[in-house]
Amino acid sequence: MDAMEAILTTRAMRRYSADPVPDELVMQCLEAAQQAPSGGNVQPQQYVIVRSSEVRNQLAEIYRRAFERYERCLPTPVFRSESDRATYERTRAASQDLAATIGDVPVHVLFLQPIIPWGFHDDEGPVDIGRLDGSVYPAVQNFCIAARSLGLGTAFTTVIRVYQAEALEAIGANPDRFEIAAHIPLGYPTGNFGRAPRKDVRRSIHLDRYGERPTLD
């Protein structure tokens, strides 16, 4: 599989088999994550790999409560077409399935981000060099793409942050030192890989100045 195919077909997989994931495949994904770029090469992320059914079930219970609270906050969507409605309903049903079964996914990977001062000040004021999580999320994406290349599914989730302190306690991490940047289930999917529905990239392109629309083929 070439890089473009892996990138274009890495989509959220929310239904998994119970088949175990070999350690060597998990390590390949982590090695790919560690090669991601980061500001100043700080490589701030820590990885917590959860295989224990006891800890997975603890995380699952927290995840379900967080997801239920999140769902209650969702606004009623307005659809431009029946196709958009069908896509939304499929995605929501799959998300609900993941919330119900995430404890059964054989591996959970939590990307931890340290809580540290980031950025500088000089005589002119703050020196904004971007957010620290901008140096963590490339590692998350590398991890997910590597998993796809190995036939493994992932889903990028952050909803567990609703009850982040509980989740950090479950994995033995200090909430005064870390936050959860991402919570990734990892396993063999029961569905099919493929390109996820996305808006046409041409709707988001501007040439030289915002609002100047180019013609790109």
N, C-alpha and C positions, 0 to 999 in steps of 0.2 A: 504494500500500500504506500503510495507516495504522500508527501506532506499535504498537498492541496486536498486530496481526497479525505484524509484524516480530519483536516480542519473543517471542510465543508459538510462532513457527515457526523461531526461530534454534536449530538443533540442531547437534551435531557432525557435520560432513560429512567422511568419511575416504577417499573415492574421488573423484578429480578427472580431468578431461580435461587434455590438454596445451595447450589454447588459451591464448594469452597474455592477460594482464589489462592493459587500458589504464592508463597512468600516471594519467590524470585520475580514474579510479575508485579507485585506491589513495589518491590525495590526498583524495578525498571521505571515505573511511573514516578517514584520519588526522585530518582536520579534526573529524570527529565524536568521535574519541578525545580530542582535545585539549580539547573542550568539557566533558569529564566533571568532576564535582566532585572536589576534593581538600582535605584538611585544611589550613586556613590558606591555601588557594589556592597551595600550593607547586608543583603540577604537576611532580612529581619525575622522571617517566619520560622516557627517551630511546628513540627508535625506530630500529632498524636494518632497512632494507628490503633483502632479499637477492634479487637477480634472476640474478646470475652463476651459470651452471651449475657452475662450478668450486667456488664457495663453497657452493652448495646441496648438491653432492655431498659436500663435507667435512662439512657439518652432518648430512646423511643417514647417513653412516657412523657418526658419533658417536651419532645418534639410535637407530640399529638396535642398537648395542652396549648403550646405556642401556636400551632397551626389553627386550632379551633378559634382561638382569640383573634388571630389574623383574619380568618375567613369572615368573622362577624364584622370586621371593619371595612371589608371590601365594598366599594360603591357598586350600584347597579349599572352594568355597562350598557352602552348604546352601540348597536351594531350597524354597520353600513351595508351589510349583505348577509344573507343566510349562510354563506360560506364562512364569513367571519364568526357568526354565532356558533356554527358547528365546530370550528377550530377552538374557540374559547371553551365550549362545553367539554370537548375531548381533553383539553389540557387540564381543566379543573377536575374532571373525574380522575385523571391519572394522578394529579397532585393529592387528591383525597385518598387514592389507593396507596400512594407512597406513605402518607401519614399513618395509615392503618397498618402498614406492613414493614415499616422501616427497621423495626427491631429484628426482622428476619434476614435483612441484607447482611451478607457474611462479613463485610469489612466497612467500617466507618473511618473516614480520615478527617480530622479536624485541623485546620490551618490556624495556628495561633499567631496573633500579632502583638508584640510587646507594647506596653503603654510607656512610652519614653518621650522626652522632649524632641521635637522635630522641627527643623528650621532654625533660623538665626535672626539676630537683630544687629543693626549698625546705627550710625548716627541719623540715617534717614527713616529708621523704623524697622518693621518686620521685613525679613528677606524670605519671601514665599518661594519655596522650592518644591511645592506640591505636597500632597498628602502621603503619609507613610504607607497607607494601604495600596497606593499606586505601585509600591515595591513588593507587595505580597500577591496581588491578583494575577500578575503574569505567571507566577509559579502555579497558581490554581489552574489556570488555563492550560499550561504545559502538562500538568498532571492529567487533566481530562482528555487532552488530545492523545497523549501517550497511551492512556487506557483504551481509547477507541482503536488505536492501531493494533492493540493486542486482543481485540474482540471483547473488551470489558466495557460495561456501561457505567456512567456516572450521572449525577444530577447536582447542579450547583444550587445549594440551599443556604439560607442565612436566617430562616425563621426561628431557629432555636435561640437566637439572640434575644428574643422576647423574654426568655427566662435564662439569660446568659450566666448569671452567678450560679444557678443550680447546675447547669451543664458543666461549667468549669470545675465545680466541686466534684461532680461525678467522675471526672477524668483526673482529679488531683492537681489541678492548676490553680494558681492564686489569682483571684479576680482583681487584685490590686496591681498585678504585674502583667496580665494578659487580657486580651479580648479575642473573641472568635471571629475571624475574618470569613471563614467558610466551613461548612459541614457537608462533606461529600460522601454519600453512599457509593460503594464500589462493589460490583458483582457482575455476573453474567446475565444480561438482560433477556427477558422473554419476548420482547418486541423486536422490531427491525430498526437497524440504523438507517439513516437517510437525511436528506436536507430538511431542516425545520422550516416552516413557513416564516418568511421575513419580508418586510417591505422592500421594495426595489431600492437598491443602494443609490440609484440616480436621484432619488428624492432627497438625499442627505448630502449631496456633493455641492460645494461652492468653489468657484475658481477665483483665486486671489483675494476676493472680498466677499463677505457674507451677502447672499442674495444674488450673486452673479452665477447663473446656472450654465454650466458647460454642457456640451454634447460629447459624451464619451461612449465608445462602443467597446 
